[in-house]
């Protein structure tokens, strides 16, 4: 999963996951999904140009590489 992190003076280490439009596997559950990386893309994500990074957010991860398992357990907001 693609993400960004830095050390914040206020919060310490902080992390943010990068999201994109959902593929066909995820769309029935939510309109967004994490940017998922193939193993051979790790180096490009970590060392690529800014344009390389933006390209990950614009592409659709193959739906046949994602398994969505729905459960009856709901997430409760507290």
Secondary structure, 3 states (H helix, E strand, C coil): CCEEEEEECCCEEEEEECEEECCCCCCCCCCEEECCCCHHHHHHHHHCCHHHHHHHHHCCCCHHHCCCCCCCCCCCCC
